[in-house]
């Protein structure tokens, strides 16, 4: 394992000539920056059906509140 870590080259372990396991070094991904850098880093804690449905439309009232705020 030290050799794999130090050299960066994978090692295949065989049993009677048949490959069984491959040990390879862990590659550190470069830091992602810019557009899409957060992709894959969010965990949703609600079931899918709650994300898809808006529930009770009257509970949101977003457009009604916006109309009230934007009235002259």
Order of alpha helices (4+ residues) and beta strands (2+ residues): alpha-beta-beta-alpha-alpha-alpha
